[in-house]
Amino acid sequence: MSSFNIAVVQPHTNPPPDDAKNVDDAVKWIERAAGEGADFVCFPESYPEPWRMPATYDPSARIAEAAHNSGPTPCSARWNRSMTPKGPPTT
């Protein structure tokens, strides 16, 4: 039987106009989860995306890069496959 580790994060959310800082925080959570051996890191729905319109930033590229560099696959109710890493990280 195989197993995997899941990190579940309930982060503090920065409200607008500082909501783009949520991406920096999410990257730090991904790195921490990797350091603690997580295979997946799960965030609340829409985090760290903008939650008010108009959307002023897109976290997709930074989240995908952090996951690729660190290892765990990020999970959120609104993310799609384009935000998950394509294979194991390379060094």
Residue frames as a rotation matrix with the C-alpha (Angstrom) as fourth column:
MET 1
0.581 0.814 0.000 0.00
0.814 -0.581 0.000 0.00
0.000 0.000 -1.000 0.00
SER 2
-0.475 -0.728 0.494 1.38
0.692 -0.656 -0.301 3.40
0.544 0.199 0.815 -0.92
SER 3
0.353 0.549 -0.758 0.82
0.874 -0.483 0.056 6.52
-0.336 -0.682 -0.650 1.07
PHE 4
-0.246 -0.407 0.879 1.16
0.616 -0.766 -0.183 10.24
0.748 0.496 0.440 0.64
ASN 5
-0.439 0.004 -0.898 1.23
0.809 -0.433 -0.398 13.31
-0.390 -0.902 0.187 2.86
ILE 6
0.120 0.570 0.813 -1.17
0.715 -0.617 0.328 16.23
0.688 0.542 -0.482 2.57
ALA 7
-0.830 -0.288 -0.478 -0.53
0.529 -0.677 -0.511 19.68
-0.177 -0.677 0.714 4.04
VAL 8
0.196 0.926 0.324 -3.74
0.885 -0.309 0.348 21.61
0.422 0.218 -0.880 4.69
VAL 9
-0.819 -0.561 -0.121 -3.25
0.570 -0.770 -0.286 25.36
0.068 -0.303 0.950 5.00
GLN 10
0.468 0.883 0.028 -5.71
0.863 -0.463 0.202 27.90
0.191 -0.070 -0.979 6.41
PRO 11
-0.520 -0.848 0.104 -3.69
0.819 -0.529 -0.220 31.07
0.242 -0.029 0.970 5.81
HIS 12
-0.069 0.363 -0.929 -4.31
0.378 -0.853 -0.361 34.62
-0.923 -0.376 -0.078 6.90
THR 13
0.107 0.175 0.979 -5.69
0.994 -0.051 -0.099 36.40
0.033 0.983 -0.179 3.84
ASN 14
-0.732 -0.390 -0.558 -4.49
0.383 -0.914 0.136 39.87
-0.563 -0.114 0.819 2.92
PRO 15
0.351 0.932 0.095 -7.43
0.669 -0.179 -0.721 42.02
-0.655 0.317 -0.686 1.80
PRO 16
0.166 -0.236 0.957 -7.30
0.838 -0.478 -0.264 44.45
0.520 0.846 0.118 -1.14
PRO 17
0.830 -0.237 -0.504 -5.31
-0.552 -0.225 -0.803 46.49
0.077 0.945 -0.317 -1.92
ASP 18
-0.115 -0.952 0.285 -2.65
-0.968 0.172 0.184 44.14
-0.224 -0.255 -0.941 -0.47
ASP 19
0.660 0.524 0.538 -4.18
-0.469 0.847 -0.250 40.89
-0.587 -0.088 0.805 -1.75
ALA 20
0.705 -0.484 -0.518 -1.37
-0.405 0.325 -0.855 40.24
0.582 0.813 0.034 -4.24
LYS 21
-0.242 -0.793 0.559 0.79
-0.944 0.060 -0.324 39.50
0.224 -0.607 -0.763 -1.16
ASN 22
0.526 0.509 0.681 -1.25
-0.648 0.759 -0.067 36.29
-0.551 -0.406 0.729 -0.81
VAL 23
0.885 -0.268 -0.382 0.80
-0.172 0.574 -0.801 34.85
0.433 0.774 0.461 -3.68
ASP 24
-0.117 -0.968 0.221 4.05
-0.626 -0.101 -0.773 35.45
0.771 -0.229 -0.594 -1.78
ASP 25
-0.156 0.135 0.978 2.52
-0.944 0.272 -0.188 33.81
-0.291 -0.953 0.085 1.29
ALA 26
0.847 0.522 0.104 1.26
-0.457 0.813 -0.360 30.83
-0.273 0.257 0.927 -0.73
VAL 27
0.495 -0.756 -0.428 4.75
-0.302 0.313 -0.901 30.27
0.815 0.575 -0.074 -2.18
LYS 28
-0.423 -0.648 0.633 6.16
-0.815 -0.032 -0.578 30.24
0.395 -0.761 -0.515 1.37
TRP 29
0.239 0.588 0.773 3.49
-0.809 0.560 -0.177 27.70
-0.537 -0.583 0.609 2.42
ILE 30
0.923 0.047 -0.382 4.35
-0.300 0.710 -0.638 25.48
0.241 0.703 0.669 -0.56
GLU 31
0.029 -0.994 -0.106 8.05
-0.438 0.082 -0.895 25.62
0.898 0.072 -0.433 0.35
ARG 32
-0.372 -0.114 0.921 7.28
-0.927 0.094 -0.363 24.84
-0.045 -0.989 -0.141 4.01
ALA 33
0.654 0.686 0.319 5.01
-0.645 0.726 -0.239 21.94
-0.396 -0.049 0.917 3.06
ALA 34
0.690 -0.484 -0.539 7.78
-0.255 0.534 -0.806 20.54
0.678 0.693 0.245 0.86
GLY 35
-0.305 -0.884 0.353 10.25
-0.643 -0.082 -0.761 20.85
0.702 -0.460 -0.543 3.70
GLU 36
-0.311 0.293 0.904 7.91
-0.853 0.334 -0.402 18.86
-0.420 -0.896 0.146 5.93
GLY 37
-0.900 -0.240 0.365 7.50
-0.100 0.926 0.364 16.09
-0.425 0.291 -0.857 3.34
ALA 38
0.057 0.998 -0.032 4.11
-0.208 -0.019 -0.978 16.95
-0.976 0.062 0.207 1.83
ASP 39
-0.666 -0.149 0.731 3.12
0.619 0.436 0.653 15.54
-0.416 0.888 -0.198 -1.56
PHE 40
-0.061 0.728 0.683 0.11
0.720 -0.442 0.535 17.87
0.692 0.525 -0.496 -1.81
VAL 41
-0.877 -0.052 -0.477 -0.59
0.390 -0.658 -0.644 21.27
-0.280 -0.751 0.598 -0.26
CYS 42
-0.196 0.924 0.328 -4.25
0.886 0.023 0.462 22.28
0.420 0.381 -0.824 -0.06
PHE 43
-0.993 -0.086 -0.079 -5.46
0.107 -0.942 -0.318 25.87
-0.047 -0.324 0.945 0.18
PRO 44
-0.245 0.955 -0.168 -8.96
0.253 -0.104 -0.962 27.32
-0.936 -0.278 -0.216 0.68
GLU 45
0.276 0.468 0.840 -11.10
0.928 0.098 -0.360 27.92
-0.250 0.878 -0.407 -2.38
SER 46
0.841 0.051 0.538 -9.71
0.395 -0.737 -0.549 30.69
0.368 0.675 -0.640 -4.61
TYR 47
0.763 -0.640 -0.086 -6.64
-0.328 -0.499 0.802 31.34
-0.556 -0.584 -0.591 -2.42
PRO 48
-0.330 -0.316 -0.890 -4.32
0.614 -0.788 0.053 33.08
-0.718 -0.528 0.454 -3.37
GLU 49
-0.478 0.201 0.855 -6.33
0.803 -0.293 0.518 34.39
0.355 0.935 -0.021 -6.32
PRO 50
-0.934 0.250 0.255 -8.03
-0.298 -0.938 -0.174 37.78
0.196 -0.238 0.951 -6.19
TRP 51
-0.655 0.742 -0.146 -11.40
0.744 0.598 -0.298 37.46
-0.134 -0.304 -0.943 -4.52
ARG 52
0.216 0.701 -0.680 -12.79
0.245 -0.713 -0.657 40.77
-0.945 -0.025 -0.326 -5.66
MET 53
0.032 -0.131 0.991 -13.27
0.999 0.035 -0.028 41.91
-0.031 0.991 0.132 -9.20
PRO 54
0.835 -0.217 -0.506 -11.75
-0.414 0.357 -0.837 43.28
0.362 0.908 0.209 -11.22
ALA 55
0.789 -0.615 0.006 -8.91
0.530 0.685 0.499 40.81
-0.311 -0.391 0.866 -10.82
THR 56
0.849 -0.491 -0.192 -5.62
-0.520 -0.842 -0.145 42.66
-0.091 0.223 -0.971 -10.74
TYR 57
-0.276 -0.961 -0.006 -3.17
-0.949 0.272 0.160 39.74
-0.153 0.050 -0.987 -10.76
ASP 58
0.736 0.405 -0.542 -2.90
-0.514 0.856 -0.059 36.08
0.440 0.323 0.838 -11.76
PRO 59
0.318 -0.641 0.699 -1.04
-0.834 0.162 0.528 33.77
-0.451 -0.751 -0.483 -9.35
SER 60
0.966 0.250 0.064 -0.92
-0.203 0.887 -0.414 30.80
-0.160 0.387 0.908 -11.74
ALA 61
0.574 -0.796 -0.190 2.66
-0.110 0.154 -0.982 31.12
0.811 0.585 0.001 -12.98
ARG 62
-0.207 -0.700 0.683 4.21
-0.820 -0.256 -0.512 31.70
0.533 -0.666 -0.521 -9.54
ILE 63
0.356 0.396 0.846 2.26
-0.809 0.584 0.068 28.88
-0.467 -0.709 0.528 -7.91
ALA 64
0.994 -0.003 -0.111 3.18
-0.064 0.805 -0.590 26.46
0.091 0.593 0.800 -10.71
GLU 65
0.268 -0.963 0.034 6.84
-0.311 -0.120 -0.943 27.50
0.912 0.242 -0.331 -10.48
ALA 66
-0.142 -0.288 0.947 6.89
-0.983 -0.073 -0.169 27.10
0.118 -0.955 -0.273 -6.68
ALA 67
0.691 0.459 0.559 5.32
-0.527 0.849 -0.047 23.65
-0.496 -0.262 0.828 -6.96
HIS 68
0.881 -0.405 -0.243 7.75
-0.004 0.509 -0.861 22.63
0.472 0.760 0.447 -9.67
ASN 69
0.016 -0.948 0.318 10.75
-0.474 -0.287 -0.832 23.86
0.880 -0.138 -0.454 -7.67
SER 70
-0.317 -0.111 0.942 9.59
-0.948 0.000 -0.318 22.53
0.035 -0.994 -0.105 -4.29
GLY 71
-0.974 -0.152 -0.167 7.71
-0.166 0.983 0.075 19.35
0.153 0.101 -0.983 -5.12
PRO 72
-0.615 0.778 0.124 4.21
0.406 0.448 -0.797 19.26
-0.676 -0.440 -0.592 -3.61
THR 73
-0.649 0.507 0.567 1.22
0.578 -0.155 0.801 19.65
0.494 0.848 -0.193 -5.89
PRO 74
-0.937 0.348 -0.036 -0.94
-0.247 -0.729 -0.638 22.64
-0.249 -0.589 0.769 -4.92
CYS 75
-0.571 0.820 0.048 -4.68
0.754 0.500 0.427 22.09
0.326 0.280 -0.903 -4.56
SER 76
-0.794 0.487 -0.365 -7.51
-0.170 -0.753 -0.636 24.60
-0.584 -0.442 0.680 -4.49
ALA 77
-0.044 0.895 0.444 -11.10
0.438 0.417 -0.797 24.37
-0.898 0.159 -0.411 -5.64
ARG 78
0.786 0.430 -0.444 -10.57
-0.129 -0.589 -0.798 26.83
-0.604 0.685 -0.408 -8.48
TRP 79
-0.149 -0.916 -0.371 -7.16
-0.728 -0.152 0.668 25.81
-0.669 0.370 -0.645 -9.81
ASN 80
0.880 0.415 -0.231 -6.82
-0.451 0.579 -0.680 23.81
-0.149 0.702 0.696 -12.97
ARG 81
0.783 -0.563 0.264 -4.23
0.556 0.824 0.108 21.41
-0.278 0.062 0.958 -14.37
SER 82
0.546 -0.613 0.571 -2.14
0.328 -0.471 -0.819 24.25
0.771 0.634 -0.056 -15.80
MET 83
0.489 -0.343 0.802 -1.09
-0.732 -0.662 0.163 25.14
0.475 -0.667 -0.574 -12.25
THR 84
0.854 -0.200 0.481 0.25
-0.204 0.722 0.662 21.71
-0.479 -0.663 0.575 -11.33
PRO 85
-0.048 -0.974 -0.219 3.84
-0.727 -0.116 0.676 20.67
-0.685 0.192 -0.703 -11.99
LYS 86
0.766 0.191 -0.614 4.71
-0.612 0.510 -0.604 18.66
0.197 0.839 0.507 -15.07
GLY 87
0.541 -0.574 -0.615 6.74
0.314 0.816 -0.485 15.83
0.780 0.069 0.622 -13.59
PRO 88
0.543 -0.380 -0.749 9.39
0.826 0.080 0.558 15.89
-0.152 -0.922 0.357 -10.89
PRO 89
0.899 -0.278 -0.339 11.36
-0.251 -0.960 0.123 19.05
-0.360 -0.026 -0.933 -10.19
THR 90
0.620 -0.770 0.151 14.67
0.610 0.352 -0.710 19.39
0.494 0.532 0.688 -11.95
THR 91
0.681 -0.450 -0.578 17.84
0.357 -0.486 0.798 20.79
-0.639 -0.750 -0.170 -10.43
